[in-house]
Amino acid sequence: MLKGVLAAAVTPLRDGGAELDDDAFGAYADFLVAGGLDGILVLGTTGEGILLSLEERTRVARLFLDAIGDRIQVAVHCGAQTTADTVRLAQDSAEAGAAAVAVIGPPYYAFDEESLVRHFVAAAAACAPLPFYLYEFRARTGYSLPVSAIERIRDEAPNLSGLKVSNSPFEYVQPFLIEGLDVFVGSEPLILRGLESGATGAVSGLAAVFPEAVVRLVKERSGDVGELRAGLERFPFQAATKHALGARGVSVRGDVRAPLRPLSVEERAELDAWLESL
C-alpha cells in the first residue's frame, strides 16, 4: 500500500523532447529521495506519460525503478487511450517491480459506467495482486468517475486500494473520500483539508521540484505551498518544473514532449527571477 507523500515526478527528456534523457534519472532520483518523500508516481500528468510511446513508458518505469531501488516506493501511472494498452502497461509495471499501479480514465469519448468498469477491472487484473489505484482528474479526462462505478470496481477487483484525486475545488474531491479506500490528494492547496477529511496522503506535482515543502506540509501540517504552486503555474507547468529543477542544481533539461512547449527566453528569465526571490 502506498503511504504519505509522493512526488508526481517529471520525465527527463532531451533533443527538444524527442528522446529520453537516460543519464538524468539517477541524479533526479537521488534528489527526490533526499527530499524526504515516501515515494513517487511516474508517468502521470507532470511526467508527460500520455505523450510517450508504450515502449518509452516501459523504459521510463524501469529507469526510475533502477535509480530508486528500495529507498522509497515507485508507483507507475499506466492509463492509456485503449484498454489493451493500459493492460499491457499495468502488467509490465507489475513485472518490473513497481509498488503500485495507477490508471486514469481514457479521455475523448463519452464512456458509460459499464465501459469504465470493464476498463478498470481489466487493468487491475493485469497487475494483481499489486495495489491498484484509480486516478480521478476530471479536468484532464473531461468527466469524473461515477461513485457507483468505483463501488462496482471494488467488488470485482480485490486489489483496488484507493484513488489519486486531483480535482479542484474541494467539492469535486469530497465524493471520492470513500470509506475503506486510501485517497491521495493531488491539488496542493487542498491537501490539508483533504487530510482533515480522511485522505491518506498526497501525490503532488509540486513535490517533483520542492519535495521538502510538500513533505513538511503533510507531515508537520506547516508551511504554505500555495505561493510555490502559483509561481510555477504562471508558465507551462511541465517546462517550468524542469527549468526549476535545473535552477536547483538537478541535471534535468527543460525539454518537453510536443505539443507541450518549452519556456521562452523571457519566461525563463522571469522564472529565474522568481526562484531567486524565494
C-alpha positions as protocol buffer text, in pm:
chain_id: "A"
residue {
  index: 1
  type: MET
  ca { x: 0 y: 0 z: 0 }
}
residue {
  index: 2
  type: LEU
  ca { x: 118 y: 349 z: -81 }
}
residue {
  index: 3
  type: LYS
  ca { x: 163 y: 592 z: 206 }
}
residue {
  index: 4
  type: GLY
  ca { x: 242 y: 951 z: 293 }
}
residue {
  index: 5
  type: VAL
  ca { x: 382 y: 1194 z: 38 }
}
residue {
  index: 6
  type: LEU
  ca { x: 459 y: 1102 z: -322 }
}
residue {
  index: 7
  type: ALA
  ca { x: 600 y: 1330 z: -589 }
}
residue {
  index: 8
  type: ALA
  ca { x: 443 y: 1320 z: -933 }
}
residue {
  index: 9
  type: ALA
  ca { x: 785 y: 1300 z: -1097 }
}
residue {
  index: 10
  type: VAL
  ca { x: 889 y: 1470 z: -1421 }
}
residue {
  index: 11
  type: THR
  ca { x: 1031 y: 1259 z: -1704 }
}
residue {
  index: 12
  type: PRO
  ca { x: 1381 y: 1372 z: -1810 }
}
residue {
  index: 13
  type: LEU
  ca { x: 1394 y: 1433 z: -2187 }
}
residue {
  index: 14
  type: ARG
  ca { x: 1648 y: 1566 z: -2434 }
}
residue {
  index: 15
  type: ASP
  ca { x: 1678 y: 1662 z: -2804 }
}
residue {
  index: 16
  type: GLY
  ca { x: 1386 y: 1903 z: -2782 }
}
residue {
  index: 17
  type: GLY
  ca { x: 1178 y: 1642 z: -2602 }
}
residue {
  index: 18
  type: ALA
  ca { x: 1217 y: 1377 z: -2871 }
}
residue {
  index: 19
  type: GLU
  ca { x: 1427 y: 1136 z: -2666 }
}
residue {
  index: 20
  type: LEU
  ca { x: 1452 y: 1011 z: -2308 }
}
residue {
  index: 21
  type: ASP
  ca { x: 1749 y: 1153 z: -2118 }
}
residue {
  index: 22
  type: ASP
  ca { x: 1862 y: 827 z: -1959 }
}
residue {
  index: 23
  type: ASP
  ca { x: 2162 y: 985 z: -1787 }
}
residue {
  index: 24
  type: ALA
  ca { x: 1945 y: 1225 z: -1584 }
}
residue {
  index: 25
  type: PHE
  ca { x: 1735 y: 968 z: -1399 }
}
residue {
  index: 26
  type: GLY
  ca { x: 1996 y: 880 z: -1135 }
}
residue {
  index: 27
  type: ALA
  ca { x: 2063 y: 1234 z: -1014 }
}
residue {
  index: 28
  type: TYR
  ca { x: 1694 y: 1318 z: -1018 }
}
residue {
  index: 29
  type: ALA
  ca { x: 1609 y: 1005 z: -819 }
}
residue {
  index: 30
  type: ASP
  ca { x: 1871 y: 1099 z: -559 }
}
residue {
  index: 31
  type: PHE
  ca { x: 1719 y: 1448 z: -532 }
}
residue {
  index: 32
  type: LEU
  ca { x: 1370 y: 1309 z: -473 }
}
residue {
  index: 33
  type: VAL
  ca { x: 1489 y: 1062 z: -210 }
}
residue {
  index: 34
  type: ALA
  ca { x: 1684 y: 1335 z: -31 }
}
residue {
  index: 35
  type: GLY
  ca { x: 1367 y: 1546 z: -18 }
}
residue {
  index: 36
  type: GLY
  ca { x: 1214 y: 1311 z: 239 }
}
residue {
  index: 37
  type: LEU
  ca { x: 942 y: 1166 z: 19 }
}
residue {
  index: 38
  type: ASP
  ca { x: 772 y: 834 z: 85 }
}
residue {
  index: 39
  type: GLY
  ca { x: 752 y: 760 z: -284 }
}
residue {
  index: 40
  type: ILE
  ca { x: 700 y: 883 z: -637 }
}
residue {
  index: 41
  type: LEU
  ca { x: 439 y: 840 z: -909 }
}
residue {
  index: 42
  type: VAL
  ca { x: 599 y: 825 z: -1251 }
}
residue {
  index: 43
  type: LEU
  ca { x: 447 y: 891 z: -1595 }
}
residue {
  index: 44
  type: GLY
  ca { x: 150 y: 1087 z: -1465 }
}
residue {
  index: 45
  type: THR
  ca { x: 36 y: 1432 z: -1577 }
}
residue {
  index: 46
  type: THR
  ca { x: 353 y: 1602 z: -1458 }
}
residue {
  index: 47
  type: GLY
  ca { x: 555 y: 1319 z: -1610 }
}
residue {
  index: 48
  type: GLU
  ca { x: 407 y: 1357 z: -1962 }
}
residue {
  index: 49
  type: GLY
  ca { x: 324 y: 987 z: -1966 }
}
residue {
  index: 50
  type: ILE
  ca { x: 32 y: 1012 z: -2203 }
}
residue {
  index: 51
  type: LEU
  ca { x: 260 y: 1172 z: -2467 }
}
residue {
  index: 52
  type: LEU
  ca { x: 515 y: 890 z: -2468 }
}
residue {
  index: 53
  type: SER
  ca { x: 504 y: 568 z: -2666 }
}
residue {
  index: 54
  type: LEU
  ca { x: 436 y: 239 z: -2490 }
}
residue {
  index: 55
  type: GLU
  ca { x: 800 y: 140 z: -2532 }
}
residue {
  index: 56
  type: GLU
  ca { x: 916 y: 468 z: -2382 }
}
residue {
  index: 57
  type: ARG
  ca { x: 678 y: 432 z: -2090 }
}
residue {
  index: 58
  type: THR
  ca { x: 801 y: 86 z: -2002 }
}
residue {
  index: 59
  type: ARG
  ca { x: 1160 y: 212 z: -2027 }
}
residue {
  index: 60
  type: VAL
  ca { x: 1091 y: 514 z: -1805 }
}
residue {
  index: 61
  type: ALA
  ca { x: 935 y: 291 z: -1541 }
}
residue {
  index: 62
  type: ARG
  ca { x: 1242 y: 70 z: -1534 }
}
residue {
  index: 63
  type: LEU
  ca { x: 1483 y: 366 z: -1532 }
}
residue {
  index: 64
  type: PHE
  ca { x: 1310 y: 508 z: -1225 }
}
residue {
  index: 65
  type: LEU
  ca { x: 1282 y: 170 z: -1055 }
}
residue {
  index: 66
  type: ASP
  ca { x: 1652 y: 102 z: -1110 }
}
residue {
  index: 67
  type: ALA
  ca { x: 1752 y: 451 z: -994 }
}
residue {
  index: 68
  type: ILE
  ca { x: 1534 y: 449 z: -681 }
}
residue {
  index: 69
  type: GLY
  ca { x: 1597 y: 89 z: -580 }
}
residue {
  index: 70
  type: ASP
  ca { x: 1434 y: 6 z: -248 }
}
residue {
  index: 71
  type: ARG
  ca { x: 1482 y: 352 z: -96 }
}
residue {
  index: 72
  type: ILE
  ca { x: 1124 y: 475 z: -149 }
}
residue {
  index: 73
  type: GLN
  ca { x: 811 y: 347 z: -323 }
}
residue {
  index: 74
  type: VAL
  ca { x: 769 y: 380 z: -700 }
}
residue {
  index: 75
  type: ALA
  ca { x: 415 y: 376 z: -837 }
}
residue {
  index: 76
  type: VAL
  ca { x: 358 y: 378 z: -1213 }
}
residue {
  index: 77
  type: HIS
  ca { x: 75 y: 550 z: -1396 }
}
residue {
  index: 78
  type: CYS
  ca { x: -48 y: 319 z: -1672 }
}
residue {
  index: 79
  type: GLY
  ca { x: -354 y: 498 z: -1807 }
}
residue {
  index: 80
  type: ALA
  ca { x: -379 y: 493 z: -2187 }
}
residue {
  index: 81
  type: GLN
  ca { x: -637 y: 553 z: -2457 }
}
residue {
  index: 82
  type: THR
  ca { x: -723 y: 186 z: -2506 }
}
residue {
  index: 83
  type: THR
  ca { x: -786 y: -96 z: -2263 }
}
residue {
  index: 84
  type: ALA
  ca { x: -529 y: -316 z: -2439 }
}
residue {
  index: 85
  type: ASP
  ca { x: -251 y: -58 z: -2396 }
}
residue {
  index: 86
  type: THR
  ca { x: -350 y: 6 z: -2036 }
}
residue {
  index: 87
  type: VAL
  ca { x: -343 y: -365 z: -1957 }
}
residue {
  index: 88
  type: ARG
  ca { x: -5 y: -405 z: -2124 }
}
residue {
  index: 89
  type: LEU
  ca { x: 145 y: -118 z: -1923 }
}
residue {
  index: 90
  type: ALA
  ca { x: -6 y: -239 z: -1595 }
}
residue {
  index: 91
  type: GLN
  ca { x: 123 y: -591 z: -1643 }
}
residue {
  index: 92
  type: ASP
  ca { x: 469 y: -467 z: -1737 }
}
residue {
  index: 93
  type: SER
  ca { x: 486 y: -237 z: -1434 }
}
residue {
  index: 94
  type: ALA
  ca { x: 397 y: -524 z: -1202 }
}
residue {
  index: 95
  type: GLU
  ca { x: 660 y: -746 z: -1361 }
}
residue {
  index: 96
  type: ALA
  ca { x: 920 y: -467 z: -1334 }
}
residue {
  index: 97
  type: GLY
  ca { x: 872 y: -439 z: -957 }
}
residue {
  index: 98
  type: ALA
  ca { x: 655 y: -131 z: -912 }
}
residue {
  index: 99
  type: ALA
  ca { x: 499 y: -73 z: -571 }
}
residue {
  index: 100
  type: ALA
  ca { x: 160 y: 11 z: -723 }
}
residue {
  index: 101
  type: VAL
  ca { x: -21 y: 93 z: -1045 }
}
residue {
  index: 102
  type: ALA
  ca { x: -247 y: 394 z: -1103 }
}
residue {
  index: 103
  type: VAL
  ca { x: -478 y: 440 z: -1402 }
}
residue {
  index: 104
  type: ILE
  ca { x: -664 y: 749 z: -1524 }
}
residue {
  index: 105
  type: GLY
  ca { x: -977 y: 711 z: -1733 }
}
residue {
  index: 106
  type: PRO
  ca { x: -934 y: 738 z: -2112 }
}
residue {
  index: 107
  type: PRO
  ca { x: -1013 y: 1085 z: -2248 }
}
residue {
  index: 108
  type: TYR
  ca { x: -1207 y: 1193 z: -2559 }
}
residue {
  index: 109
  type: TYR
  ca { x: -1501 y: 952 z: -2577 }
}
residue {
  index: 110
  type: ALA
  ca { x: -1811 y: 956 z: -2359 }
}
residue {
  index: 111
  type: PHE
  ca { x: -1797 y: 624 z: -2174 }
}
residue {
  index: 112
  type: ASP
  ca { x: -2092 y: 478 z: -1989 }
}
residue {
  index: 113
  type: GLU
  ca { x: -2049 y: 315 z: -1650 }
}
residue {
  index: 114
  type: GLU
  ca { x: -2026 y: -37 z: -1786 }
}
residue {
  index: 115
  type: SER
  ca { x: -1742 y: 62 z: -2022 }
}
residue {
  index: 116
  type: LEU
  ca { x: -1547 y: 225 z: -1740 }
}
residue {
  index: 117
  type: VAL
  ca { x: -1595 y: -67 z: -1503 }
}
residue {
  index: 118
  type: ARG
  ca { x: -1474 y: -317 z: -1764 }
}
residue {
  index: 119
  type: HIS
  ca { x: -1172 y: -98 z: -1846 }
}
residue {
  index: 120
  type: PHE
  ca { x: -1054 y: -52 z: -1489 }
}
residue {
  index: 121
  type: VAL
  ca { x: -1124 y: -411 z: -1382 }
}
residue {
  index: 122
  type: ALA
  ca { x: -912 y: -534 z: -1672 }
}
residue {
  index: 123
  type: ALA
  ca { x: -629 y: -300 z: -1572 }
}
residue {
  index: 124
  type: ALA
  ca { x: -648 y: -407 z: -1208 }
}
residue {
  index: 125
  type: ALA
  ca { x: -645 y: -775 z: -1304 }
}
residue {
  index: 126
  type: ALA
  ca { x: -336 y: -720 z: -1520 }
}
residue {
  index: 127
  type: CYS
  ca { x: -127 y: -607 z: -1223 }
}
residue {
  index: 128
  type: ALA
  ca { x: -292 y: -813 z: -946 }
}
residue {
  index: 129
  type: PRO
  ca { x: -218 y: -863 z: -664 }
}
residue {
  index: 130
  type: LEU
  ca { x: -25 y: -534 z: -678 }
}
residue {
  index: 131
  type: PRO
  ca { x: -213 y: -241 z: -519 }
}
residue {
  index: 132
  type: PHE
  ca { x: -423 y: -65 z: -783 }
}
residue {
  index: 133
  type: TYR
  ca { x: -534 y: 299 z: -769 }
}
residue {
  index: 134
  type: LEU
  ca { x: -789 y: 490 z: -973 }
}
residue {
  index: 135
  type: TYR
  ca { x: -666 y: 830 z: -1092 }
}
residue {
  index: 136
  type: GLU
  ca { x: -954 y: 1080 z: -1083 }
}
residue {
  index: 137
  type: PHE
  ca { x: -882 y: 1407 z: -1268 }
}
residue {
  index: 138
  type: ARG
  ca { x: -1192 y: 1546 z: -1435 }
}
residue {
  index: 139
  type: ALA
  ca { x: -1005 y: 1847 z: -1581 }
}
residue {
  index: 140
  type: ARG
  ca { x: -794 y: 1606 z: -1790 }
}
residue {
  index: 141
  type: THR
  ca { x: -1037 y: 1327 z: -1877 }
}
residue {
  index: 142
  type: GLY
  ca { x: -1340 y: 1550 z: -1926 }
}
residue {
  index: 143
  type: TYR
  ca { x: -1551 y: 1352 z: -1678 }
}
residue {
  index: 144
  type: SER
  ca { x: -1549 y: 1218 z: -1324 }
}
residue {
  index: 145
  type: LEU
  ca { x: -1572 y: 852 z: -1235 }
}
residue {
  index: 146
  type: PRO
  ca { x: -1919 y: 770 z: -1102 }
}
residue {
  index: 147
  type: VAL
  ca { x: -1901 y: 662 z: -739 }
}
residue {
  index: 148
  type: SER
  ca { x: -2129 y: 372 z: -830 }
}
residue {
  index: 149
  type: ALA
  ca { x: -1869 y: 258 z: -1084 }
}
residue {
  index: 150
  type: ILE
  ca { x: -1596 y: 274 z: -819 }
}
residue {
  index: 151
  type: GLU
  ca { x: -1804 y: 52 z: -591 }
}
residue {
  index: 152
  type: ARG
  ca { x: -1851 y: -199 z: -873 }
}
residue {
  index: 153
  type: ILE
  ca { x: -1478 y: -195 z: -950 }
}
residue {
  index: 154
  type: ARG
  ca { x: -1405 y: -259 z: -582 }
}
residue {
  index: 155
  type: ASP
  ca { x: -1638 y: -560 z: -589 }
}
residue {
  index: 156
  type: GLU
  ca { x: -1464 y: -707 z: -895 }
}
residue {
  index: 157
  type: ALA
  ca { x: -1102 y: -603 z: -831 }
}
residue {
  index: 158
  type: PRO
  ca { x: -977 y: -714 z: -488 }
}
residue {
  index: 159
  type: ASN
  ca { x: -652 y: -519 z: -535 }
}
residue {
  index: 160
  type: LEU
  ca { x: -827 y: -182 z: -568 }
}
residue {
  index: 161
  type: SER
  ca { x: -660 y: 8 z: -284 }
}
residue {
  index: 162
  type: GLY
  ca { x: -759 y: 370 z: -336 }
}
residue {
  index: 163
  type: LEU
  ca { x: -755 y: 677 z: -557 }
}
residue {
  index: 164
  type: LYS
  ca { x: -542 y: 970 z: -653 }
}
residue {
  index: 165
  type: VAL
  ca { x: -784 y: 1264 z: -675 }
}
residue {
  index: 166
  type: SER
  ca { x: -651 y: 1576 z: -848 }
}
residue {
  index: 167
  type: ASN
  ca { x: -983 y: 1758 z: -875 }
}
residue {
  index: 168
  type: SER
  ca { x: -1044 y: 2112 z: -760 }
}
residue {
  index: 169
  type: PRO
  ca { x: -1229 y: 2274 z: -583 }
}
residue {
  index: 170
  type: PHE
  ca { x: -1282 y: 2055 z: -279 }
}
residue {
  index: 171
  type: GLU
  ca { x: -1645 y: 1984 z: -365 }
}
residue {
  index: 172
  type: TYR
  ca { x: -1509 y: 1773 z: -653 }
}
residue {
  index: 173
  type: VAL
  ca { x: -1279 y: 1585 z: -416 }
}
residue {
  index: 174
  type: GLN
  ca { x: -1518 y: 1507 z: -133 }
}
residue {
  index: 175
  type: PRO
  ca { x: -1733 y: 1245 z: -312 }
}
residue {
  index: 176
  type: PHE
  ca { x: -1423 y: 1029 z: -358 }
}
residue {
  index: 177
  type: LEU
  ca { x: -1333 y: 1013 z: 11 }
}
residue {
  index: 178
  type: ILE
  ca { x: -1483 y: 666 z: 20 }
}
residue {
  index: 179
  type: GLU
  ca { x: -1457 y: 460 z: 337 }
}
residue {
  index: 180
  type: GLY
  ca { x: -1212 y: 175 z: 303 }
}
residue {
  index: 181
  type: LEU
  ca { x: -1018 y: 328 z: 12 }
}
residue {
  index: 182
  type: ASP
  ca { x: -699 y: 531 z: 54 }
}
residue {
  index: 183
  type: VAL
  ca { x: -722 y: 871 z: -110 }
}
residue {
  index: 184
  type: PHE
  ca { x: -422 y: 1079 z: -214 }
}
residue {
  index: 185
  type: VAL
  ca { x: -492 y: 1446 z: -286 }
}
residue {
  index: 186
  type: GLY
  ca { x: -327 y: 1595 z: -594 }
}
residue {
  index: 187
  type: SER
  ca { x: -412 y: 1966 z: -562 }
}
residue {
  index: 188
  type: GLU
  ca { x: -166 y: 2115 z: -312 }
}
residue {
  index: 189
  type: PRO
  ca { x: -399 y: 2391 z: -181 }
}
residue {
  index: 190
  type: LEU
  ca { x: -649 y: 2117 z: -86 }
}
residue {
  index: 191
  type: ILE
  ca { x: -406 y: 1876 z: 83 }
}
residue {
  index: 192
  type: LEU
  ca { x: -464 y: 1985 z: 442 }
}
residue {
  index: 193
  type: ARG
  ca { x: -841 y: 1994 z: 404 }
}
residue {
  index: 194
  type: GLY
  ca { x: -826 y: 1654 z: 242 }
}
residue {
  index: 195
  type: LEU
  ca { x: -622 y: 1510 z: 528 }
}
residue {
  index: 196
  type: GLU
  ca { x: -863 y: 1658 z: 780 }
}
residue {
  index: 197
  type: SER
  ca { x: -1149 y: 1491 z: 590 }
}
residue {
  index: 198
  type: GLY
  ca { x: -992 y: 1145 z: 586 }
}
residue {
  index: 199
  type: ALA
  ca { x: -744 y: 1142 z: 296 }
}
residue {
  index: 200
  type: THR
  ca { x: -435 y: 925 z: 339 }
}
residue {
  index: 201
  type: GLY
  ca { x: -170 y: 1148 z: 183 }
}
residue {
  index: 202
  type: ALA
  ca { x: -71 y: 1345 z: -126 }
}
residue {
  index: 203
  type: VAL
  ca { x: 62 y: 1283 z: -476 }
}
residue {
  index: 204
  type: SER
  ca { x: 198 y: 1622 z: -575 }
}
residue {
  index: 205
  type: GLY
  ca { x: 340 y: 1768 z: -894 }
}
residue {
  index: 206
  type: LEU
  ca { x: 491 y: 2048 z: -688 }
}
residue {
  index: 207
  type: ALA
  ca { x: 683 y: 1787 z: -489 }
}
residue {
  index: 208
  type: ALA
  ca { x: 868 y: 1699 z: -810 }
}
residue {
  index: 209
  type: VAL
  ca { x: 1057 y: 2028 z: -762 }
}
residue {
  index: 210
  type: PHE
  ca { x: 1005 y: 2121 z: -396 }
}
residue {
  index: 211
  type: PRO
  ca { x: 968 y: 1785 z: -220 }
}
residue {
  index: 212
  type: GLU
  ca { x: 1076 y: 1917 z: 119 }
}
residue {
  index: 213
  type: ALA
  ca { x: 799 y: 2180 z: 119 }
}
residue {
  index: 214
  type: VAL
  ca { x: 522 y: 1929 z: 47 }
}
residue {
  index: 215
  type: VAL
  ca { x: 665 y: 1678 z: 296 }
}
residue {
  index: 216
  type: ARG
  ca { x: 661 y: 1948 z: 564 }
}
residue {
  index: 217
  type: LEU
  ca { x: 302 y: 2041 z: 475 }
}
residue {
  index: 218
  type: VAL
  ca { x: 174 y: 1684 z: 503 }
}
residue {
  index: 219
  type: LYS
  ca { x: 381 y: 1551 z: 791 }
}
residue {
  index: 220
  type: GLU
  ca { x: 411 y: 1862 z: 1007 }
}
residue {
  index: 221
  type: ARG
  ca { x: 95 y: 2042 z: 892 }
}
residue {
  index: 222
  type: SER
  ca { x: 310 y: 2352 z: 849 }
}
residue {
  index: 223
  type: GLY
  ca { x: 413 y: 2577 z: 565 }
}
residue {
  index: 224
  type: ASP
  ca { x: 223 y: 2726 z: 274 }
}
residue {
  index: 225
  type: VAL
  ca { x: 284 y: 2579 z: -72 }
}
residue {
  index: 226
  type: GLY
  ca { x: 28 y: 2796 z: -245 }
}
residue {
  index: 227
  type: GLU
  ca { x: 285 y: 3056 z: -350 }
}
residue {
  index: 228
  type: LEU
  ca { x: 515 y: 2788 z: -491 }
}
residue {
  index: 229
  type: ARG
  ca { x: 238 y: 2629 z: -696 }
}
residue {
  index: 230
  type: ALA
  ca { x: 109 y: 2962 z: -822 }
}
residue {
  index: 231
  type: GLY
  ca { x: 461 y: 3067 z: -914 }
}
residue {
  index: 232
  type: LEU
  ca { x: 513 y: 2766 z: -1138 }
}
residue {
  index: 233
  type: GLU
  ca { x: 164 y: 2772 z: -1286 }
}
residue {
  index: 234
  type: ARG
  ca { x: 224 y: 3115 z: -1437 }
}
residue {
  index: 235
  type: PHE
  ca { x: 416 y: 2923 z: -1703 }
}
residue {
  index: 236
  type: PRO
  ca { x: 363 y: 2598 z: -1897 }
}
residue {
  index: 237
  type: PHE
  ca { x: 381 y: 2368 z: -1595 }
}
residue {
  index: 238
  type: GLN
  ca { x: 587 y: 2074 z: -1722 }
}
residue {
  index: 239
  type: ALA
  ca { x: 853 y: 2301 z: -1873 }
}
residue {
  index: 240
  type: ALA
  ca { x: 855 y: 2522 z: -1564 }
}
residue {
  index: 241
  type: THR
  ca { x: 907 y: 2230 z: -1326 }
}
residue {
  index: 242
  type: LYS
  ca { x: 1202 y: 2106 z: -1529 }
}
residue {
  index: 243
  type: HIS
  ca { x: 1361 y: 2451 z: -1553 }
}
residue {
  index: 244
  type: ALA
  ca { x: 1316 y: 2496 z: -1178 }
}
residue {
  index: 245
  type: LEU
  ca { x: 1486 y: 2163 z: -1116 }
}
residue {
  index: 246
  type: GLY
  ca { x: 1782 y: 2281 z: -1322 }
}
residue {
  index: 247
  type: ALA
  ca { x: 1792 y: 2601 z: -1118 }
}
residue {
  index: 248
  type: ARG
  ca { x: 1802 y: 2387 z: -803 }
}
residue {
  index: 249
  type: GLY
  ca { x: 2108 y: 2205 z: -932 }
}
residue {
  index: 250
  type: VAL
  ca { x: 1942 y: 1890 z: -1065 }
}
residue {
  index: 251
  type: SER
  ca { x: 2064 y: 1783 z: -1409 }
}
residue {
  index: 252
  type: VAL
  ca { x: 1722 y: 1779 z: -1576 }
}
residue {
  index: 253
  type: ARG
  ca { x: 1683 y: 1965 z: -1904 }
}
residue {
  index: 254
  type: GLY
  ca { x: 1388 y: 2191 z: -1982 }
}
residue {
  index: 255
  type: ASP
  ca { x: 1287 y: 1977 z: -2281 }
}
residue {
  index: 256
  type: VAL
  ca { x: 924 y: 1862 z: -2301 }
}
residue {
  index: 257
  type: ARG
  ca { x: 738 y: 1639 z: -2547 }
}
residue {
  index: 258
  type: ALA
  ca { x: 540 y: 1827 z: -2815 }
}
residue {
  index: 259
  type: PRO
  ca { x: 273 y: 1951 z: -2831 }
}
residue {
  index: 260
  type: LEU
  ca { x: 383 y: 2076 z: -2488 }
}
residue {
  index: 261
  type: ARG
  ca { x: 624 y: 2363 z: -2545 }
}
residue {
  index: 262
  type: PRO
  ca { x: 943 y: 2476 z: -2372 }
}
residue {
  index: 263
  type: LEU
  ca { x: 972 y: 2811 z: -2197 }
}
residue {
  index: 264
  type: SER
  ca { x: 1060 y: 3117 z: -2399 }
}
residue {
  index: 265
  type: VAL
  ca { x: 1373 y: 3318 z: -2321 }
}
residue {
  index: 266
  type: GLU
  ca { x: 1158 y: 3577 z: -2148 }
}
residue {
  index: 267
  type: GLU
  ca { x: 974 y: 3314 z: -1944 }
}
residue {
  index: 268
  type: ARG
  ca { x: 1299 y: 3155 z: -1832 }
}
residue {
  index: 269
  type: ALA
  ca { x: 1430 y: 3491 z: -1715 }
}
residue {
  index: 270
  type: GLU
  ca { x: 1107 y: 3566 z: -1528 }
}
residue {
  index: 271
  type: LEU
  ca { x: 1105 y: 3224 z: -1366 }
}
residue {
  index: 272
  type: ASP
  ca { x: 1470 y: 3257 z: -1265 }
}
residue {
  index: 273
  type: ALA
  ca { x: 1399 y: 3592 z: -1102 }
}
residue {
  index: 274
  type: TRP
  ca { x: 1110 y: 3444 z: -906 }
}
residue {
  index: 275
  type: LEU
  ca { x: 1316 y: 3144 z: -795 }
}
residue {
  index: 276
  type: GLU
  ca { x: 1594 y: 3371 z: -675 }
}
residue {
  index: 277
  type: SER
  ca { x: 1342 y: 3570 z: -470 }
}
residue {
  index: 278
  type: LEU
  ca { x: 1227 y: 3267 z: -272 }
}
